[in-house]
Amino acid sequence: MPSDHPEPEPPALPAALLDPWPVIVAGAALWALVTIAAFTIGACESWRPIALAGLGTGVVGTSIFLWQRTAARRGARGAQTGLETQTPPERPIKRRQAKET
């Protein structure tokens, strides 16, 4: 039965949960540590293929994220929605005025 009251809107997520960079940096750091351990500790030699696959997957994933974010900022029709599209404010260009003689 329809009601006269509209459905309540969910609250907006905090900015900290919308920023993907902490997750990207933490993932990259952990895979880098695993890779270093795999190549320096003899007992961890079997980790090498997994560590390299993790690093490769992270590079590919970060590249796709950056590509999609750039497309969203550009306003491309096929760009993923929901990505942060704000660009940093542009600094005004200071032009020298010609001296009048």
C-alpha positions in Angstrom: 0.0 0.0 0.0 1.6 3.3 -1.0 2.2 5.8 1.7 2.3 9.6 1.6 5.8 9.7 3.1 8.8 9.5 0.8 11.4 6.8 1.5 14.2 8.1 3.8 17.5 8.9 2.1 20.5 7.1 3.5 23.1 9.4 5.0 26.2 10.3 2.9 29.3 8.4 3.6 32.1 10.2 5.4 34.9 11.5 3.2 37.4 9.1 4.7 35.5 6.2 3.3 35.3 7.7 -0.2 39.0 8.3 -0.6 40.7 5.2 -2.3 44.3 6.4 -1.8 44.8 5.0 1.7 43.7 1.5 0.5 45.9 1.7 -2.6 49.0 2.8 -0.6 48.4 0.2 2.1 48.0 -2.6 -0.4 51.1 -1.5 -2.4 53.1 -1.3 0.8 52.0 -4.8 2.0 52.8 -6.4 -1.4 56.1 -4.7 -1.5 57.0 -6.1 1.9 55.9 -9.6 0.9 58.0 -9.3 -2.3 61.0 -8.2 -0.3 60.6 -11.0 2.1 60.1 -13.5 -0.7 63.4 -12.5 -2.3 65.5 -12.0 0.8 64.4 -14.8 3.2 65.3 -18.3 1.9 62.3 -20.0 3.7 59.9 -17.7 1.8 61.2 -18.6 -1.6 57.8 -20.2 -2.6 56.1 -16.9 -2.1 57.9 -15.3 -5.1 55.2 -16.1 -7.8 52.4 -14.9 -5.5 54.2 -11.8 -4.5 54.9 -10.8 -8.1 51.3 -11.6 -9.1 50.1 -9.3 -6.2 52.4 -6.5 -7.3 51.3 -6.9 -10.9 47.6 -7.0 -10.0 48.1 -3.8 -7.9 49.8 -2.0 -10.8 47.0 -3.0 -13.3 44.3 -2.1 -10.8 45.8 1.3 -10.0 46.3 2.0 -13.6 42.6 1.3 -14.4 41.5 3.4 -11.5 43.6 6.4 -12.7 42.4 5.9 -16.2 38.8 5.9 -15.2 39.2 8.9 -12.9 40.8 10.9 -15.6 37.9 10.0 -18.0 35.4 11.0 -15.3 37.1 14.3 -14.8 37.2 14.8 -18.6 33.5 14.1 -18.7 33.7 11.1 -21.1 30.4 9.3 -21.6 31.8 5.8 -20.9 33.5 6.8 -17.7 32.8 5.1 -14.5 30.4 7.0 -12.2 31.0 7.6 -8.5 34.7 8.5 -8.8 36.0 11.7 -7.2 36.1 14.1 -10.0 37.1 17.3 -8.3 40.3 18.8 -9.6 42.5 20.9 -7.4 41.8 24.6 -7.8 43.8 26.2 -10.6 46.2 28.9 -9.6 45.7 32.2 -11.4 48.2 33.0 -14.0 50.2 36.0 -13.2 51.0 38.0 -16.3 53.5 40.8 -16.4 52.1 44.0 -17.6 54.1 45.9 -20.1 55.6 49.1 -18.9 54.1 52.0 -20.5 56.6 54.7 -21.7 
